[in-house]
Amino acid sequence: MFDGRRGPACAVIAPPEPGASSAAEAEALFAEAHRRRRRRRLAAGVACLLLAGSAAAGLITARSGDGARTHHGYPGAPAPRAPGVTLPPTRVAWVDYSGQLHIGDLATGTQRVVATVDASPADPMIVAGGRLYWAGVNQDAAPVREYDIATGRIGYLARGNSVFASADGRHLYIVQTGTRLIELPADGIGAARQLALPAGWHMSGLLGNWSAAGGIVVYSSASDASSTSALAVWNPATGAVKIIGQGLDVIDAYTPPGARYSLLAWTPAGCTQHCPVGITNTSTLASLTVRSPNRHGFTYGGLFTSGAFSPDGTHLAVFLNTTNPQDPYHEPVSELAIVNTRTGALQLVRATRLGTYEDVGWARWLPGGHRLIVGAEVGSYAVDAETLSVRAFSFGPGNDINFSTTVLPVP
């Protein structure tokens, strides 16, 4: 078992072979993780609604860069650094806490409601084949929904607990159980292929299911309470399973176009305090470990992901706790940090002070890889990753971006 104070389990290059486990055990693990996922989704919704009232009552209201929008900043947040951040004409989509699907333009700050949907504001939607996809939040194994970005039509696909895209963006996967998936073309049109994981392997069951070069990220079942599960990449075409490491929870994945490798960002499974962040190359298994420069560690909520690779994979956005997240007497505050994925060097962006009540933040890189938007339960910012300039960003009260925010492709 990993102990965050002693550092990560470094034997990633040659992990032992996982022991076989029954399909029933895998399904039980998946079902329990999925139940915890749904509870966390609901808790996040309730927490954010309560925080909205709290923000209205006591949080500082600061003007955004053009003076046209307001932003609920965190108490004591320093003034954004000058010069301001200019955002490109990029569209984003998100779901508010009333189930309204918004599409907004970051450059102009304009937005509109395009549909009312059964989607969670805690989950980013999946973009593939010119469509948005999401799993229903109010019912387990409900039909996966799709929103056609060009026509505005909503459609229904097979039932599933979650949905994600292949690393090359050409296929869509609908997770039906811990060991069964459906593969479809990225636009959701065409013949579906049923996939079954090899014995002893299962999907994560959490908010993140990931693709990598050559397949899908899967986990083994731990043989007993004292052992850790293995992380691997399974190739559905050949059935081959390549073990990447032991006791790792993936928080993001990056695959260069046409490449035969991916970068997986992870934290040690089961770690709750002072946890490092690691990055592993799935081809060479070379890894680097990034440790927090402060005593409160990285912001990581366990069931939510708090990491995002830049579009070229050279940087990873993460968050650092500036207060002790286990201290019930102080407000939880986190700041953005940008990690160089080649060297592990970390730069803090101190003006991005976020209220992380669920011990998690979100980051979305914009096309070009030089700018990004970040947020948490309280606070959202536009950031220039090169100059570290920051400005508060919001589409306005009642329309604000949140964890579900997804960057749409350029038309």
C-alpha positions as CSV (number, residue, x, y, z in Angstrom):
1,M,0.0,0.0,0.0
2,F,1.3,3.4,-0.9
3,D,2.2,5.8,1.9
4,G,2.3,9.4,0.6
5,R,4.9,10.4,3.2
6,R,7.4,7.8,1.9
7,G,6.9,8.5,-1.8
8,P,5.4,6.6,-4.7
9,A,5.9,2.9,-5.5
10,C,8.6,3.3,-8.1
11,A,8.7,-0.3,-9.5
12,V,6.7,0.7,-12.5
13,I,9.1,-0.6,-15.2
14,A,8.7,-4.3,-14.3
15,P,5.6,-4.9,-12.3
16,P,4.6,-8.4,-11.3
17,E,1.9,-10.2,-13.2
18,P,-1.6,-9.7,-11.6
19,G,-3.4,-12.6,-10.2
20,A,-6.5,-13.8,-11.9
21,S,-9.8,-12.7,-10.3
22,S,-13.4,-13.8,-11.0
23,A,-15.7,-11.8,-13.2
24,A,-18.1,-11.5,-10.2
25,E,-15.4,-9.8,-8.1
26,A,-14.6,-7.3,-11.0
27,E,-18.3,-6.5,-11.4
28,A,-18.7,-6.0,-7.6
29,L,-15.7,-3.6,-7.6
30,F,-17.1,-1.7,-10.6
31,A,-20.6,-1.5,-9.2
32,E,-19.3,-0.2,-5.8
33,A,-17.1,2.4,-7.6
34,H,-20.1,3.4,-9.8
35,R,-22.4,3.8,-6.7
36,R,-19.7,6.0,-5.1
37,R,-19.4,8.0,-8.3
38,R,-23.2,8.7,-8.4
39,R,-23.2,9.7,-4.7
40,R,-20.3,12.1,-5.4
41,R,-22.1,13.5,-8.4
42,L,-25.2,14.3,-6.3
43,A,-23.1,15.7,-3.4
44,A,-21.2,17.9,-5.8
45,G,-24.5,19.3,-7.1
46,V,-25.8,20.0,-3.7
47,A,-22.5,21.5,-2.5
48,C,-22.4,23.8,-5.5
49,L,-25.9,25.0,-5.0
50,L,-25.1,25.8,-1.3
51,L,-21.9,27.5,-2.3
52,A,-23.8,29.6,-4.8
53,G,-25.8,31.0,-1.9
54,S,-22.6,31.4,0.2
55,A,-20.9,33.2,-2.6
56,A,-23.8,35.6,-3.0
57,A,-23.7,36.3,0.8
58,G,-20.0,36.7,1.5
59,L,-17.6,36.2,-1.4
60,I,-15.9,39.0,-3.1
61,T,-17.2,40.1,-6.5
62,A,-14.5,41.2,-8.9
63,R,-14.8,42.5,-12.4
64,S,-13.5,40.5,-15.3
65,G,-11.1,41.8,-17.8
66,D,-13.6,43.6,-20.0
67,G,-15.9,44.8,-17.2
68,A,-18.9,43.2,-18.7
69,R,-19.0,40.0,-16.6
70,T,-18.8,39.4,-12.9
71,H,-16.9,36.7,-11.1
72,H,-17.2,35.3,-7.6
73,G,-13.6,35.3,-6.5
74,Y,-12.3,33.6,-3.4
75,P,-11.9,35.7,-0.2
76,G,-8.4,37.1,0.0
77,A,-7.6,36.3,-3.7
78,P,-4.8,38.6,-5.0
79,A,-5.6,40.8,-7.9
80,P,-5.1,39.1,-11.3
81,R,-1.7,39.8,-12.8
82,A,-1.4,42.3,-15.7
83,P,-1.5,42.2,-18.6
84,G,-4.9,40.6,-19.0
85,V,-5.5,37.4,-20.9
86,T,-7.1,37.6,-24.3
87,L,-9.0,34.4,-25.2
88,P,-9.3,33.0,-28.7
89,P,-12.7,32.6,-30.4
90,T,-13.2,29.2,-28.9
91,R,-16.6,27.6,-28.1
92,V,-17.2,25.7,-24.9
93,A,-20.2,23.7,-23.8
94,W,-21.4,23.0,-20.2
95,V,-24.4,21.9,-18.2
96,D,-25.8,24.0,-15.4
97,Y,-27.4,22.7,-12.2
98,S,-30.9,23.0,-13.8
99,G,-29.9,20.7,-16.6
100,Q,-29.6,23.4,-19.2
101,L,-26.9,22.8,-21.9
102,H,-25.0,26.0,-22.7
103,I,-22.7,26.9,-25.6
104,G,-20.6,30.0,-25.2
105,D,-17.8,31.9,-27.0
106,L,-14.8,32.6,-24.8
107,A,-13.6,35.6,-26.9
108,T,-16.9,37.5,-26.8
109,G,-18.3,36.2,-23.5
110,T,-21.6,35.4,-25.1
111,Q,-23.6,32.2,-24.5
112,R,-26.9,30.6,-25.1
113,V,-28.9,27.7,-23.9
114,V,-29.4,25.1,-26.6
115,A,-31.2,22.3,-24.8
116,T,-32.3,20.8,-21.5
117,V,-30.6,17.5,-20.8
118,D,-30.2,14.8,-18.3
119,A,-26.5,15.3,-17.7
120,S,-24.3,16.0,-14.6
121,P,-22.6,19.3,-14.1
122,A,-19.8,17.3,-12.4
123,D,-18.9,15.4,-15.5
124,P,-17.2,16.8,-18.7
125,M,-19.1,15.7,-21.8
126,I,-17.2,13.7,-24.5
127,V,-16.6,15.3,-27.9
128,A,-16.3,13.0,-30.9
129,G,-17.5,13.0,-34.5
130,G,-19.0,16.4,-34.3
131,R,-21.2,15.5,-31.4
132,L,-21.4,15.8,-27.6
133,Y,-22.0,12.6,-25.7
134,W,-22.9,12.0,-22.0
135,A,-24.4,9.3,-19.8
136,G,-27.6,10.0,-18.0
137,V,-27.3,11.1,-14.4
138,N,-30.7,10.2,-13.0
139,Q,-30.7,6.6,-13.8
140,D,-28.1,3.8,-13.9
141,A,-27.5,2.3,-17.4
142,A,-29.8,4.8,-19.1
143,P,-29.3,5.3,-22.9
144,V,-26.3,7.4,-23.7
145,R,-27.3,10.7,-25.2
146,E,-25.8,12.6,-28.1
147,Y,-26.1,16.3,-29.1
148,D,-25.3,17.1,-32.8
149,I,-23.3,20.3,-32.6
150,A,-24.2,21.3,-36.2
151,T,-28.0,20.6,-36.1
152,G,-28.8,20.8,-32.4
153,R,-30.6,17.4,-32.5
154,I,-30.5,15.1,-29.5
155,G,-30.3,11.4,-30.1
156,Y,-30.1,8.2,-28.0
157,L,-27.6,5.4,-28.2
158,A,-27.2,2.1,-26.3
159,R,-27.5,2.0,-22.5
160,G,-24.4,2.5,-20.5
161,N,-22.9,3.9,-17.3
162,S,-20.3,6.1,-19.0
163,V,-18.9,7.0,-22.5
164,F,-15.5,7.9,-23.8
165,A,-13.6,8.2,-27.1
166,S,-10.7,6.3,-28.5
167,A,-7.3,7.9,-28.5
168,D,-7.4,8.7,-32.2
169,G,-11.0,10.0,-31.9
170,R,-12.3,7.6,-34.5
171,H,-14.4,5.4,-32.1
172,L,-16.7,5.8,-29.2
173,Y,-16.9,3.4,-26.3
174,I,-20.0,2.9,-24.1
175,V,-19.3,1.2,-20.8
176,Q,-22.2,-1.1,-19.9
177,T,-20.7,-3.1,-17.0
178,G,-17.2,-3.4,-15.4
179,T,-16.2,-5.9,-18.1
180,R,-18.4,-5.2,-21.1
181,L,-18.3,-2.3,-23.6
182,I,-19.8,-1.3,-26.9
183,E,-17.6,0.2,-29.7
184,L,-19.2,2.5,-32.2
185,P,-17.9,4.9,-34.9
186,A,-17.2,8.4,-33.4
187,D,-20.4,9.9,-34.9
188,G,-22.5,7.2,-33.3
189,I,-23.7,5.9,-36.6
190,G,-23.0,2.4,-37.8
191,A,-22.7,-1.1,-36.5
192,A,-21.9,-1.6,-32.9
193,R,-19.2,-4.1,-31.8
194,Q,-19.5,-5.9,-28.4
195,L,-16.3,-6.0,-26.4
196,A,-15.5,-8.1,-23.3
197,L,-12.5,-7.5,-21.2
198,P,-10.1,-10.4,-20.5
199,A,-10.7,-12.4,-17.2
200,G,-9.3,-10.5,-14.2
201,W,-9.6,-7.0,-15.7
202,H,-12.2,-4.3,-15.4
203,M,-12.9,-0.7,-16.2
204,S,-12.3,2.0,-13.5
205,G,-16.0,2.5,-12.7
206,L,-15.1,6.1,-11.7
207,L,-15.5,9.4,-13.5
208,G,-12.5,8.7,-15.8
209,N,-12.3,6.0,-18.4
210,W,-9.4,6.5,-20.7
211,S,-8.1,5.4,-24.1
212,A,-4.4,5.2,-24.9
213,A,-2.4,4.3,-28.0
214,G,-3.2,0.7,-28.8
215,G,-6.2,0.3,-26.6
216,I,-8.1,1.1,-23.4
217,V,-6.9,1.6,-19.9
218,V,-8.0,-1.2,-17.6
219,Y,-7.3,-2.3,-14.0
220,S,-6.8,-5.7,-12.4
221,S,-8.6,-6.8,-9.2
222,A,-6.3,-6.8,-6.1
223,S,-5.9,-10.4,-4.9
224,D,-6.3,-9.3,-1.2
225,A,-6.6,-6.2,0.9
226,S,-2.9,-5.8,1.3
227,S,-2.1,-5.9,-2.5
228,T,-2.7,-3.2,-5.2
229,S,-4.3,-3.5,-8.6
230,A,-2.4,-3.3,-11.8
231,L,-2.9,-0.6,-14.4
232,A,-2.7,-1.8,-18.0
233,V,-3.6,-1.0,-21.6
234,W,-5.8,-3.6,-23.3
235,N,-5.9,-3.9,-27.1
236,P,-9.4,-5.1,-28.1
237,A,-8.2,-6.1,-31.5
238,T,-5.5,-8.5,-30.4
239,G,-6.6,-9.2,-26.8
240,A,-3.1,-8.3,-25.6
241,V,-2.7,-6.6,-22.1
242,K,0.3,-4.5,-21.4
243,I,0.9,-3.7,-17.8
244,I,1.9,-0.1,-17.1
245,G,2.3,-0.1,-13.3
246,Q,0.9,-1.1,-9.9
247,G,-1.4,0.9,-7.7
248,L,-1.9,3.9,-10.0
249,D,-5.1,5.9,-10.7
250,V,-5.1,7.7,-14.0
251,I,-6.1,11.4,-14.0
252,D,-5.5,12.2,-17.7
253,A,-4.1,10.7,-20.9
254,Y,-2.4,12.2,-23.9
255,T,-1.7,10.6,-27.3
256,P,0.1,12.5,-30.1
257,P,-1.6,12.2,-33.5
258,G,-0.6,9.0,-35.1
259,A,1.7,8.0,-32.3
260,R,2.2,4.5,-30.9
261,Y,2.6,5.7,-27.3
262,S,0.6,7.7,-24.8
263,L,1.4,9.7,-21.7
264,L,-0.6,8.8,-18.6
265,A,-0.8,11.1,-15.7
266,W,-1.6,9.4,-12.4
267,T,-1.6,9.5,-8.6
268,P,-1.0,6.6,-6.3
269,A,-4.2,4.6,-5.7
270,G,-5.5,5.0,-2.2
271,C,-3.4,8.0,-1.4
272,T,-5.3,10.8,0.5
273,Q,-2.6,13.2,1.7
274,H,0.8,14.6,0.3
275,C,0.2,12.6,-2.9
276,P,2.7,13.0,-5.8
277,V,1.7,13.1,-9.4
278,G,3.4,10.8,-11.9
279,I,3.7,10.7,-15.7
280,T,4.4,7.5,-17.6
281,N,5.1,6.8,-21.2
282,T,3.1,3.7,-22.2
283,S,5.7,2.5,-24.8
284,T,8.9,2.9,-22.8
285,L,7.4,2.8,-19.3
286,A,9.7,5.6,-18.4
287,S,8.2,7.6,-15.6
288,L,8.8,10.9,-13.7
289,T,7.4,11.8,-10.4
290,V,6.4,15.4,-9.4
291,R,6.1,16.2,-5.7
292,S,4.2,19.1,-4.3
293,P,6.4,22.1,-3.3
294,N,4.2,22.7,-0.2
295,R,3.1,20.6,2.7
296,H,-0.5,20.3,1.7
297,G,0.0,18.3,-1.5
298,F,-1.8,18.2,-4.8
299,T,-5.6,18.7,-5.0
300,Y,-7.1,15.3,-5.8
301,G,-10.6,14.3,-4.9
302,G,-10.3,10.6,-5.6
303,L,-13.4,10.2,-7.8
304,F,-12.8,13.3,-9.8
305,T,-9.8,14.0,-12.0
306,S,-7.7,17.1,-11.4
307,G,-5.2,17.0,-14.2
308,A,-5.1,18.0,-17.9
309,F,-2.5,17.6,-20.5
310,S,-1.9,20.5,-23.0
311,P,-2.8,19.8,-26.6
312,D,0.9,19.0,-27.5
313,G,1.5,17.0,-24.3
314,T,4.4,19.2,-23.1
315,H,2.6,20.5,-20.0
316,L,0.2,19.1,-17.4
317,A,-2.2,21.4,-15.5
318,V,-2.7,20.3,-11.8
319,F,-3.8,22.0,-8.6
320,L,-2.0,22.5,-5.3
321,N,-3.7,22.8,-1.9
322,T,-2.7,26.0,-0.2
323,T,-4.6,25.1,2.9
324,N,-5.0,21.7,4.6
325,P,-8.0,20.0,2.9
326,Q,-8.5,17.9,6.1
327,D,-8.9,20.9,8.3
328,P,-12.6,21.5,8.9
329,Y,-12.0,24.9,10.5
330,H,-10.5,26.6,7.4
331,E,-11.8,27.2,3.9
332,P,-10.1,24.9,1.3
333,V,-8.1,26.9,-1.2
334,S,-6.1,25.6,-4.2
335,E,-3.9,27.2,-6.9
336,L,-3.2,26.1,-10.4
337,A,0.3,24.7,-11.2
338,I,1.7,23.9,-14.6
339,V,4.1,21.0,-14.9
340,N,6.7,20.5,-17.7
341,T,6.1,16.9,-18.7
342,R,9.7,16.4,-19.9
343,T,11.5,17.7,-16.8
344,G,8.9,17.7,-14.0
345,A,9.5,21.4,-13.3
346,L,6.5,23.0,-11.8
347,Q,5.3,26.6,-12.0
348,L,2.7,28.0,-9.6
349,V,0.0,30.4,-10.9
350,R,-0.7,32.0,-7.5
351,A,-3.4,34.4,-8.7
352,T,-5.7,31.5,-9.4
353,R,-7.2,31.1,-5.9
354,L,-10.0,28.5,-6.0
355,G,-12.4,27.3,-3.4
356,T,-12.0,23.5,-3.7
357,Y,-14.6,22.1,-1.3
358,E,-14.6,18.7,-3.0
359,D,-10.8,18.7,-3.1
360,V,-10.8,19.0,-6.8
361,G,-10.4,21.6,-9.6
362,W,-10.9,21.5,-13.4
363,A,-8.7,22.7,-16.3
364,R,-9.4,22.9,-20.0
365,W,-6.6,23.8,-22.4
366,L,-7.6,25.9,-25.5
367,P,-6.4,25.2,-29.0
368,G,-2.7,26.2,-29.5
369,G,-1.8,25.1,-26.0
370,H,-0.8,28.5,-24.7
371,R,-4.0,29.4,-22.8
372,L,-6.4,27.6,-20.6
373,I,-9.5,28.1,-18.4
374,V,-9.6,26.7,-14.9
375,G,-12.1,26.5,-12.1
376,A,-13.5,24.8,-9.0
377,E,-16.7,25.1,-6.9
378,V,-15.8,28.7,-6.3
379,G,-13.7,30.7,-8.8
380,S,-12.9,30.5,-12.5
381,Y,-10.1,32.0,-14.4
382,A,-8.5,32.5,-17.9
383,V,-4.7,31.8,-17.8
384,D,-1.8,32.4,-20.2
385,A,0.5,29.5,-19.6
386,E,3.5,31.3,-21.1
387,T,3.3,34.6,-19.2
388,L,1.3,33.2,-16.2
389,S,-1.0,36.2,-16.6
390,V,-4.5,35.6,-15.1
391,R,-7.9,37.2,-15.2
392,A,-11.2,36.2,-13.6
393,F,-13.5,34.8,-16.2
394,S,-17.3,34.1,-16.1
395,F,-20.2,34.1,-18.4
396,G,-22.3,35.7,-15.7
397,P,-24.3,34.7,-12.7
398,G,-26.5,31.7,-13.4
399,N,-24.6,30.9,-16.6
400,D,-21.2,30.2,-15.2
401,I,-18.9,27.4,-16.4
402,N,-18.2,24.4,-14.2
403,F,-16.8,20.9,-14.0
404,S,-18.8,19.8,-17.1
405,T,-17.1,22.4,-19.3
406,T,-15.9,20.9,-22.6
407,V,-14.0,22.7,-25.4
408,L,-15.7,22.2,-28.8
409,P,-13.8,21.6,-32.0
410,V,-13.3,24.5,-34.5
411,P,-16.1,24.3,-37.0
